[in-house]
């Protein structure tokens, strides 16, 4: 795959993935932080797993976010520069 197509694909996947990942990271971190101090905000755990109050994405949220993250990582690995030096004699 040409490098420019890989960059465009990686950029588009990353833009799609960043919002659910931020929601997951922030809600999970806040939930554990609040629990440490003795507060129980269970609604943060619901948001963390994809239940957004009026819309419930729980059955699909975790696998979709997981696959998008794996795909973003794999497409990002293809962006690493390749060495042009072959094995020396």
Secondary structure, 3 states (H helix, E strand, C coil): CCHHHHHHHHHHHHHHHHHHHHHHHHHHHHHHHHHHCCCCCHHHHHHHCCEECCEECHHHHHHHHHHHHHHHHHHHHCCCCCCCCCCCC
